[in-house]
Amino acid sequence: MKAVGLFQYLPIDNQESLLDLQIDKPHPGPRDLLVSVKAIAVNPVDTKVRAPKGEPVTETTPKILGWDAAGEVAAVGSEVEHYKVGDRVFYAGDITRPGCNSEYQLIDERIVGTMPRTQDFQAAAALPLTSLTAWEALFERLGISPTGEDAGKSLLIIGGAGGVGSIAIQLARKLGKLNVIATASRTKSSMWVKQMGARHVVNHRNPIDGELKDIGIDAVDFILCLNNTDQHFPAMANAIKPQGKICTIVENTAPLEIDLLKSKSATFVWEFMFTRSMFQTDDMIRQQEILNRIAELIDQENLITTVGDTIEPINAANLRLAHQQLEAGRTIGKIVLAGWK
Ligand SMILES: NC(=O)c1ccc[n+]([C@@H]2O[C@H](COP(=O)([O-])OP(=O)(O)OC[C@H]3O[C@@H](n4cnc5c(N)ncnc54)[C@H](OP(=O)(O)O)[C@@H]3O)[C@@H](O)[C@H]2O)c1
């Protein structure tokens, strides 16, 4: 089968950084689906895994990236209960297994959802990784009510126009009924976050606590940080209300001054979308439930898909282009690739 992968971890302008390959089609384990991948989305995790490591590393078998896909079930393992051949599914996947940049992929049925009925493969592929991240961050880690019991409380989303921000704004507004303030630094990204449902927009190129004060907001109940935790931590500590909650999804590169939160008894919590599959947690099937709920919300027109750009077909040259765009840090919504011509 066709696949795009790497043997060496190289800068994206190197033609060898992502290669067109032919690899063997895998066979499903007991709880696996074999999915015929029709469309994929790219995420910063792809570029982080692909990036050069300190010491040169050469893989003996190709490393296949990609953790956002939509496709059709082609075969099922002996213990699969929820899906059958022909079902249209969407999923993010498991960082410890080969990714979706291949014509067929194995995926544990517990982290797979049924695709929205009203969407094509491209629109569906834009959703899983970012929706799971946003849902888990908002409703599980920050503990915001998904049924509106926190209506009217304030949420600051740092990095609002990116993949995660685009769906997080919608979920917080539509389900949480929160007053969402999103950050964006350009006219185009500011317009996009408003379109997604942000009430206010502030600029993350300036200290965000100062930006909030300029629009009359002293402090917020919740903060969701989707970009550069190191840069924004001091402003988050200033801008969080006493007993408020901060969640970040981005690794810090230097120690954070966590004691800045002590006098406010503020909560600081991590979200990592791969935790459940990486540790095979008892509640791993929660990701199937979240994806099915997302599909329902899309079909009911309570959420809109977040595709920003679509590229065809799926091959190494187009994936290198998509990685380059992501690495520039100015993506609006999601970049999707479709088809295996
Ligand atoms: N923990 C997890 O499970 C998890 C899951 C998904 C993603 N992530 C991580 O979360 C981050 C965001 O992912 P994503 O898919 O949303 O990324 P993305 O789509 O690439 O985000 C692009 C957006 O980031 C904004 N931005 C750029 N520099 C910024 C800064 N210094 N401060 C605030 N915003 C800035 C840009 O807005 P402007 O153009 O307006 O400047 C742009 O719209 C990545 O680091 C990713 O690896 C973690």
Ligand as a Chemical Component Dictionary entry (heavy atoms), coordinates in Angstrom:
data_LIG
# 
_chem_comp.id                   LIG 
_chem_comp.type                 NON-POLYMER 
_chem_comp.pdbx_formal_charge   0 
_chem_comp.three_letter_code    LIG 
# 
loop_
_chem_comp_atom.comp_id 
_chem_comp_atom.atom_id 
_chem_comp_atom.alt_atom_id 
_chem_comp_atom.type_symbol 
_chem_comp_atom.charge 
_chem_comp_atom.model_Cartn_x 
_chem_comp_atom.model_Cartn_y 
_chem_comp_atom.model_Cartn_z 
_chem_comp_atom.pdbx_ordinal 
LIG N1  N1  N 0  -1.713 18.341 24.575 1  
LIG C1  C1  C 0  -2.417 17.967 23.531 2  
LIG O1  O1  O 0  -3.130 16.959 23.573 3  
LIG C2  C2  C 0  -2.376 18.754 22.266 4  
LIG C3  C3  C 0  -3.333 18.541 21.282 5  
LIG C4  C4  C 0  -3.327 19.342 20.152 6  
LIG C5  C5  C 0  -2.362 20.314 20.002 7  
LIG N2  N2  N 1  -1.406 20.458 20.961 8  
LIG C6  C6  C 0  -0.395 21.532 20.844 9  
LIG O2  O2  O 0  -1.088 22.753 20.928 10 
LIG C7  C7  C 0  -0.503 23.730 20.105 11 
LIG C8  C8  C 0  -1.571 24.324 19.210 12 
LIG O3  O3  O 0  -2.069 23.338 18.327 13 
LIG P1  P1  P 0  -2.985 23.780 17.101 14 
LIG O4  O4  O 0  -3.267 22.578 16.298 15 
LIG O5  O5  O -1 -4.130 24.603 17.568 16 
LIG O6  O6  O 0  -1.913 24.708 16.351 17 
LIG P2  P2  P 0  -2.008 25.609 15.079 18 
LIG O7  O7  O 0  -3.280 25.335 14.358 19 
LIG O8  O8  O 0  -0.740 25.455 14.335 20 
LIG O9  O9  O 0  -2.051 27.086 15.710 21 
LIG C9  C9  C 0  -1.840 28.186 14.883 22 
LIG C10 C10 C 0  -2.313 29.446 15.603 23 
LIG O10 O10 O 0  -1.422 29.777 16.656 24 
LIG C11 C11 C 0  -1.500 31.169 16.867 25 
LIG N3  N3  N 0  -0.242 31.602 17.502 26 
LIG C12 C12 C 0  0.979  31.658 16.920 27 
LIG N4  N4  N 0  1.888  32.091 17.826 28 
LIG C13 C13 C 0  1.223  32.293 19.004 29 
LIG C14 C14 C 0  1.619  32.736 20.303 30 
LIG N5  N5  N 0  2.873  33.040 20.593 31 
LIG N6  N6  N 0  0.669  32.807 21.266 32 
LIG C15 C15 C 0  -0.618 32.484 20.999 33 
LIG N7  N7  N 0  -1.048 32.064 19.788 34 
LIG C16 C16 C 0  -0.131 31.972 18.799 35 
LIG C17 C17 C 0  -1.680 31.742 15.483 36 
LIG O11 O11 O 0  -2.518 32.885 15.576 37 
LIG P3  P3  P 0  -2.160 34.275 14.796 38 
LIG O12 O12 O 0  -1.955 33.895 13.369 39 
LIG O13 O13 O 0  -3.350 35.113 15.054 40 
LIG O14 O14 O 0  -0.898 34.787 15.455 41 
LIG C18 C18 C 0  -2.358 30.618 14.684 42 
LIG O15 O15 O 0  -3.692 30.858 14.393 43 
LIG C19 C19 C 0  0.657  23.005 19.398 44 
LIG O16 O16 O 0  1.839  23.245 20.129 45 
LIG C20 C20 C 0  0.283  21.558 19.503 46 
LIG O17 O17 O 0  1.373  20.671 19.454 47 
LIG C21 C21 C 0  -1.396 19.709 22.096 48 
# 
loop_
_chem_comp_bond.comp_id 
_chem_comp_bond.atom_id_1 
_chem_comp_bond.atom_id_2 
_chem_comp_bond.value_order 
_chem_comp_bond.pdbx_ordinal 
LIG N1  C1  SING 1  
LIG C1  O1  DOUB 2  
LIG C1  C2  SING 3  
LIG C2  C3  SING 4  
LIG C2  C21 DOUB 5  
LIG C3  C4  DOUB 6  
LIG C4  C5  SING 7  
LIG C5  N2  DOUB 8  
LIG N2  C6  SING 9  
LIG N2  C21 SING 10 
LIG C6  O2  SING 11 
LIG C6  C20 SING 12 
LIG O2  C7  SING 13 
LIG C7  C8  SING 14 
LIG C7  C19 SING 15 
LIG C8  O3  SING 16 
LIG O3  P1  SING 17 
LIG P1  O4  DOUB 18 
LIG P1  O5  SING 19 
LIG P1  O6  SING 20 
LIG O6  P2  SING 21 
LIG P2  O7  DOUB 22 
LIG P2  O8  SING 23 
LIG P2  O9  SING 24 
LIG O9  C9  SING 25 
LIG C9  C10 SING 26 
LIG C10 O10 SING 27 
LIG C10 C18 SING 28 
LIG O10 C11 SING 29 
LIG C11 N3  SING 30 
LIG C11 C17 SING 31 
LIG N3  C12 SING 32 
LIG N3  C16 SING 33 
LIG C12 N4  DOUB 34 
LIG N4  C13 SING 35 
LIG C13 C14 SING 36 
LIG C13 C16 DOUB 37 
LIG C14 N5  SING 38 
LIG C14 N6  DOUB 39 
LIG N6  C15 SING 40 
LIG C15 N7  DOUB 41 
LIG N7  C16 SING 42 
LIG C17 O11 SING 43 
LIG C17 C18 SING 44 
LIG O11 P3  SING 45 
LIG P3  O12 DOUB 46 
LIG P3  O13 SING 47 
LIG P3  O14 SING 48 
LIG C18 O15 SING 49 
LIG C19 O16 SING 50 
LIG C19 C20 SING 51 
LIG C20 O17 SING 52 
# 
